[in-house]
Amino acid sequence: MGQKIHTKNYGTIEFEQTWCSEGLHIGRLTEGGYAHLTGLPVQSSEELIQCIPPGPDQEAALHWWEHRNDPVEEEASNRIVMNKDGSYSFEDGSPIETYSDITNNTAPGPGQDAILTWFAGELERRKQVQTSADTRAGAKAKAVKKTPPKNPKKKTAPKTVPVEKEITV
């Protein structure tokens, strides 16, 4: 099981392994690819070399970096497109389910950043929908608050106190 890290801009991201060196903190995503623990994609092979110690992990990371944009036979079915409503999905209509889907099927840059930001918002929206569905009692409670009380108190006129004597000066 990987490490689940909640980021401010990209929601929860799951890493298989992470490395830290001189201010860089990079991890291997559970479904492939590499990203900073903040959720931003790796920008250069130098970041991987600086952060991951020499050995098989570094070699695998550099191999991924060199071949991350290589065309794949099934690339056409994994192409991410923008829908009419502003959301994103794969070209075949299947939904994007993980951050790895985005980093493995888009080139680094502003387009990828936009899709990652949208996906973080989409995950938050899904979470809110699930929470509201789980708390149907909460919705019923709101409806009960809107109904007027069954026995409203009657307003009464103020009581008058009789004056026994009038004093004149």
C-alpha positions in Angstrom: 0.0 0.0 0.0 1.3 3.4 -0.9 1.4 6.7 1.0 -1.7 8.9 0.6 -0.9 12.5 0.8 -3.5 15.3 0.8 -2.4 18.3 -1.1 -4.1 21.7 -1.1 -4.4 22.1 -4.9 -4.6 18.5 -6.1 -6.4 16.6 -3.4 -5.2 13.2 -2.2 -2.4 11.6 -4.2 -1.1 8.1 -3.6 2.6 7.5 -3.9 4.3 4.1 -4.0 7.7 5.4 -2.8 9.1 8.9 -2.0 12.6 10.5 -1.8 13.7 13.7 -0.3 16.9 15.7 -1.0 17.9 19.4 -0.6 14.4 20.8 -0.6 13.0 18.4 -3.3 10.5 15.7 -2.3 9.6 13.5 -5.2 7.6 10.3 -5.3 6.7 7.5 -7.7 2.9 7.4 -8.2 1.2 4.1 -7.5 0.0 3.8 -11.1 3.2 5.0 -12.7 4.9 8.3 -13.2 6.6 10.7 -10.8 5.5 13.9 -9.2 6.4 16.3 -6.4 4.6 15.6 -3.1 2.8 18.9 -3.7 1.1 17.3 -6.7 3.0 19.1 -9.4 4.6 17.0 -12.1 8.4 16.6 -12.3 9.8 19.2 -14.6 13.2 17.8 -15.5 15.5 14.8 -15.3 17.8 16.8 -13.1 15.2 16.9 -10.4 15.0 13.1 -10.5 18.8 12.8 -10.4 19.1 15.3 -7.5 16.4 13.6 -5.4 16.6 9.9 -6.1 19.9 8.2 -5.0 21.9 6.3 -7.7 20.7 2.8 -8.2 17.8 0.9 -9.8 15.2 3.4 -8.6 17.0 6.3 -10.2 17.5 4.3 -13.4 13.8 3.4 -13.5 12.9 7.1 -13.0 15.2 8.3 -15.7 13.9 5.6 -18.0 10.3 6.8 -17.3 11.5 10.4 -18.0 13.1 9.6 -21.3 10.0 7.6 -22.5 7.1 9.4 -20.8 5.9 11.0 -24.1 6.6 8.0 -26.3 3.5 7.0 -28.4 1.8 3.9 -27.2 -0.4 1.7 -29.3 -3.4 2.3 -27.1 -2.6 6.1 -26.9 -5.6 6.9 -29.1 -8.0 5.3 -26.7 -6.3 7.0 -23.7 -6.3 10.6 -25.1 -7.8 13.1 -22.7 -10.3 15.5 -24.1 -12.4 18.4 -22.8 -16.1 17.9 -22.8 -18.7 20.5 -23.7 -19.5 21.2 -20.0 -15.8 22.0 -19.2 -15.0 18.6 -17.6 -12.4 16.2 -18.9 -12.6 12.5 -19.8 -10.9 10.0 -22.0 -11.7 10.2 -25.7 -13.8 7.0 -25.4 -15.9 8.7 -22.8 -14.5 6.8 -19.8 -13.9 9.0 -16.7 -10.5 10.0 -15.3 -10.1 8.2 -12.0 -6.6 8.9 -10.8 -3.8 11.5 -11.0 -1.7 8.9 -12.7 -4.3 8.7 -15.6 -3.5 12.4 -16.2 0.3 12.3 -15.8 0.6 9.2 -17.9 -1.6 10.4 -20.8 -0.7 14.1 -21.1 2.5 16.0 -21.8 3.8 18.2 -19.0 2.8 21.9 -19.3 -0.1 24.3 -18.7 -2.6 21.8 -20.2 -1.7 19.1 -17.8 -1.7 21.6 -14.9 -5.2 22.7 -15.9 -6.5 19.1 -16.0 -4.8 18.3 -12.6 -6.5 21.4 -11.1 -9.9 20.4 -12.6 -9.4 16.9 -11.3 -8.7 18.1 -7.7 -12.0 20.1 -7.8 -13.8 17.2 -9.3 -12.7 14.9 -6.5 -13.8 17.5 -3.9 -17.2 17.7 -5.7 -17.6 13.9 -5.7 -16.7 13.9 -2.0 -19.4 16.5 -1.3 -22.0 14.6 -3.3 -21.2 11.4 -1.4 -21.3 13.2 1.9 -24.7 14.7 1.2 -26.0 11.4 0.0 -24.7 9.7 3.2 -26.4 12.4 5.3 -29.9 12.2 4.1 -30.9 12.8 7.7 -29.2 16.1 7.5 -31.4 17.1 4.6 -34.5 16.0 6.5 -33.3 18.1 9.5 -33.0 21.2 7.3 -36.6 20.6 6.1 -37.8 20.3 9.7 -36.1 23.6 10.6 -38.1 25.4 7.9 -41.5 24.3 9.3 -43.2 26.7 11.8 -43.5 25.5 15.4 -46.7 23.6 16.1 -47.8 25.7 19.1 -46.9 29.3 18.6 -47.2 31.4 21.8 -50.1 33.9 21.7 -49.1 37.5 22.1 -50.8 39.1 25.0 -51.4 42.8 25.7 -49.3 44.4 28.5 -50.9 44.4 31.9 -52.2 47.7 33.2 -51.5 48.7 36.8 -54.3 50.8 38.5 -53.1 54.1 39.9 -54.5 54.7 43.4 -53.8 58.4 43.8 -52.9 61.2 41.6 -50.4 63.7 43.1 -50.3 67.3 41.8 -47.5 69.7 42.6 
